[in-house]
Amino acid sequence: MSLKEQLDKFNNQKVKCQSTLSSIASSRERTMLSRPSSSSVPLPAAISSQKPSAATRGKFSDNTEQLQFINSIRKAPVGSQMKRVIDLLFERRQALTPEQINEACYVDMHANKAVFDSLRNNPKAYYDGRRFSYKATHDVKDKRQLLSLVNKYPNGIAVIDLKDAYPKVLEDLQALKASGEIWLLSNSQEDVAYPNDLKSEIQVDDDFKALFRDIDIPSDMLDVEKELLKIGLKPATNTAERRAAEQIHGISNKPKDKKKKKQEISKRTKLTNAHLPELFKSISANSSRS
């Protein structure tokens, strides 16, 4: 029986009940009028008035609104009904039968095959043949499993792909970050979790490498430290203090001349590159003169 038919039946029953109450009340009133006034007995409130009480009217109004609300849900598009079910599964994190889903969010999948088939094939829903449950992007249930998952992604894993894993996943990410077990970095587009493992091999884009190589680094370490302080970073060295100490102890801070005298090729030079004879023409000429 459809919802409209149930509502019509309910209205018909209400009209019949009111008609019956009215007829009973009229009959009792005629009976009381025919008796002496001294023997008159007050009528119960339920049958002395032809109009239903305020409580009865309020209850009927609430039922009508609820039926209209349920009817609007079941007449909604398939996508809208699917969203209600998926939201329910995400919130409950339990496996529910179609009957339990109907009781909880008023989506009747037995009466709407399109909703049932679409939900069964939805990537966010798992159907075991009897119950539906929420299917997260990554199957992790606690902080330990979360850490193990992040460690499998040396190039980082998007936090948005972890949000639906379990209710407290974001809290556990922050806890892992605070304990130094992972890195949690943000950019203009998304948050990314990285494993805090120095042994991990991270692939770096060529564009980023080129950008790094194009950075002009000052030749004087004192200027490097000044630039670090400007952006709020503490340098690991203190060049000014080191140079002052060197002057006190009479240590020259001039850079050492690392240029080596170019070694000339002579006849005593061991020929290790015999496959390049043009390098040794001068030696051959000197040998012939001697």
BELQUI-V23197 format. One record per residue. N is the residue number from 1. PSI is psi in degrees with one decimal (NA if undefined). D_LAST is the distance of its C-alpha to the last C-alpha in Angstrom with 2 decimals. Layout:
N,PSI,D_LAST / N,PSI,D_LAST
This chain:
1,130.2,121.32 / 2,167.9,119.33 / 3,-39.1,119.22 / 4,-41.9,121.48 / 5,-39.6,124.06 / 6,-40.3,124.00 / 7,-42.1,124.51 / 8,-41.2,127.41 / 9,-39.8,129.01 / 10,-43.8,128.69 / 11,-40.8,130.35 / 12,-41.8,133.17 / 13,-37.1,133.81 / 14,-44.3,133.91 / 15,-42.5,136.51 / 16,-41.9,138.61 / 17,-40.9,138.49 / 18,-38.1,139.59 / 19,-41.4,142.38 / 20,-43.6,143.56 / 21,-38.4,143.56 / 22,-42.1,145.52 / 23,-37.6,148.14 / 24,-42.8,148.52 / 25,-40.6,148.93 / 26,-40.1,151.56 / 27,-42.3,153.49 / 28,-37.0,153.54 / 29,-41.6,154.69 / 30,-37.0,157.64 / 31,-42.6,158.59 / 32,-36.3,158.53 / 33,-30.0,160.61 / 34,-14.1,163.32 / 35,161.1,163.65 / 36,151.3,165.42 / 37,-30.7,163.30 / 38,-26.7,163.79 / 39,8.6,162.08 / 40,140.6,159.15 / 41,131.5,155.78 / 42,141.2,152.65 / 43,148.7,150.19 / 44,150.5,146.69 / 45,-31.1,144.12 / 46,-28.3,142.22 / 47,-5.8,145.20 / 48,-16.0,147.13 / 49,139.1,144.61 / 50,-19.5,143.61 / 51,142.8,140.21 / 52,153.3,137.38 / 53,168.3,136.47 / 54,-36.9,133.49 / 55,-40.7,131.59 / 56,-42.0,132.19 / 57,-41.0,131.10 / 58,-40.5,127.93 / 59,-42.2,127.04 / 60,-39.5,127.58 / 61,-42.7,125.45 / 62,-43.2,122.57 / 63,-40.4,122.73 / 64,-44.1,122.73 / 65,-39.1,119.66 / 66,-42.8,117.83 / 67,-37.9,118.69 / 68,-38.0,117.53 / 69,-44.6,114.24 / 70,-41.5,113.67 / 71,-38.5,114.57 / 72,-34.2,112.05 / 73,-45.0,109.27 / 74,-17.0,110.08 / 75,-1.7,110.25 / 76,161.9,106.88 / 77,159.6,103.82 / 78,-43.4,101.96 / 79,-38.1,98.94 / 80,-41.9,101.15 / 81,-38.9,102.83 / 82,-40.9,99.50 / 83,-40.1,98.26 / 84,-41.4,101.37 / 85,-44.6,100.74 / 86,-39.9,97.02 / 87,-38.4,97.82 / 88,-45.8,100.43 / 89,-38.4,98.04 / 90,-39.2,95.35 / 91,-43.5,97.90 / 92,-36.8,99.59 / 93,42.6,96.54 / 94,156.7,98.98 / 95,122.4,99.61 / 96,142.2,102.78 / 97,162.9,104.98 / 98,-33.4,106.11 / 99,-41.3,109.53 / 100,-35.8,108.07 / 101,-40.4,106.01 / 102,-40.7,109.19 / 103,-32.4,111.05 / 104,-40.4,108.28 / 105,9.2,107.28 / 106,23.0,109.90 / 107,111.9,107.44 / 108,96.0,109.25 / 109,-19.4,106.60 / 110,-33.6,109.22 / 111,-13.7,110.96 / 112,95.0,107.75 / 113,-31.1,105.47 / 114,-40.3,102.91 / 115,-42.3,102.32 / 116,-48.7,102.12 / 117,-40.3,99.58 / 118,-39.4,97.44 / 119,-36.5,97.36 / 120,-29.9,96.55 / 121,5.4,93.43 / 122,136.0,92.42 / 123,-17.0,89.04 / 124,5.2,90.66 / 125,140.0,93.50 / 126,130.8,93.54 / 127,121.2,96.48 / 128,11.1,97.07 / 129,-15.5,99.96 / 130,-36.9,102.58 / 131,155.4,101.20 / 132,143.7,98.88 / 133,162.2,96.41 / 134,139.2,93.71 / 135,106.8,90.15 / 136,163.2,87.50 / 137,-40.8,83.98 / 138,133.5,82.57 / 139,81.3,84.66 / 140,146.8,84.42 / 141,-16.8,87.42 / 142,-178.3,86.29 / 143,-36.9,83.56 / 144,-45.6,81.75 / 145,-32.9,81.47 / 146,-44.9,80.50 / 147,-42.5,77.54 / 148,-37.6,76.42 / 149,-45.6,76.58 / 150,-37.0,74.57 / 151,-16.7,71.84 / 152,-5.8,71.41 / 153,81.3,70.41 / 154,-25.1,67.12 / 155,7.7,67.06 / 156,150.6,70.61 / 157,133.4,74.10 / 158,135.2,76.53 / 159,-30.6,79.50 / 160,-25.8,81.79 / 161,-6.8,81.18 / 162,-13.9,82.34 / 163,-32.5,85.46 / 164,10.4,87.81 / 165,-52.7,86.64 / 166,164.4,89.45 / 167,-36.7,91.56 / 168,24.2,89.58 / 169,-37.9,86.06 / 170,-36.6,85.27 / 171,-40.2,86.45 / 172,-34.2,84.23 / 173,-44.1,81.20 / 174,-37.1,81.80 / 175,-40.9,82.27 / 176,-35.2,78.97 / 177,-43.5,77.25 / 178,-33.2,78.88 / 179,-2.5,77.76 / 180,14.8,74.15 / 181,-22.0,74.12 / 182,165.1,73.45 / 183,136.9,72.35 / 184,101.4,74.92 / 185,151.0,73.39 / 186,143.2,75.07 / 187,-169.3,73.83 / 188,-16.3,75.68 / 189,-42.5,76.83 / 190,167.2,77.43 / 191,141.4,77.08 / 192,136.9,74.54 / 193,132.3,74.37 / 194,147.2,71.00 / 195,140.5,70.36 / 196,72.1,69.07 / 197,113.5,66.41 / 198,-18.1,62.80 / 199,-9.0,61.75 / 200,136.1,63.09 / 201,111.5,60.58 / 202,129.4,61.73 / 203,130.5,60.62 / 204,132.9,59.86 / 205,148.6,60.28 / 206,-35.4,57.29 / 207,-38.8,59.32 / 208,-38.3,59.80 / 209,-44.6,56.10 / 210,-39.1,55.28 / 211,-39.1,57.98 / 212,-42.1,56.56 / 213,-25.2,53.01 / 214,-6.6,54.40 / 215,127.8,56.02 / 216,109.9,54.50 / 217,129.0,54.09 / 218,145.2,53.84 / 219,-27.8,50.65 / 220,127.0,52.66 / 221,-27.0,54.50 / 222,-38.4,57.38 / 223,-35.2,58.02 / 224,-43.8,57.91 / 225,-36.4,60.61 / 226,-40.7,62.73 / 227,-37.4,62.64 / 228,-40.4,63.69 / 229,-31.4,66.58 / 230,-34.4,67.74 / 231,11.1,68.33 / 232,18.0,70.03 / 233,140.8,67.24 / 234,120.6,66.44 / 235,149.4,62.71 / 236,-15.9,61.36 / 237,164.2,59.50 / 238,88.2,60.59 / 239,-40.0,57.65 / 240,-44.0,59.78 / 241,-39.4,61.08 / 242,-42.0,57.65 / 243,-35.6,56.16 / 244,-39.7,59.14 / 245,-37.3,58.62 / 246,-38.9,54.95 / 247,-37.8,55.94 / 248,-40.2,58.56 / 249,4.6,56.12 / 250,28.2,53.38 / 251,127.7,51.03 / 252,135.0,48.81 / 253,16.8,49.28 / 254,139.3,46.25 / 255,141.6,44.10 / 256,145.8,40.89 / 257,107.8,37.62 / 258,2.3,36.25 / 259,132.2,33.24 / 260,146.6,30.01 / 261,131.1,26.74 / 262,125.6,24.68 / 263,124.9,21.89 / 264,148.0,18.51 / 265,126.0,16.42 / 266,-178.7,13.16 / 267,-14.7,11.13 / 268,-9.2,13.89 / 269,133.3,16.53 / 270,124.7,18.66 / 271,97.1,18.94 / 272,-10.0,22.72 / 273,54.8,23.07 / 274,-17.6,21.31 / 275,-1.0,24.19 / 276,75.5,23.00 / 277,-24.2,19.67 / 278,-18.8,20.01 / 279,-16.8,19.43 / 280,25.4,15.84 / 281,-39.3,14.56 / 282,-36.2,12.57 / 283,-42.3,10.80 / 284,-38.7,10.13 / 285,-42.0,8.87 / 286,-35.1,6.38 / 287,-36.8,5.27 / 288,-33.5,5.45 / 289,-36.7,3.76 / 290,NA,0.00
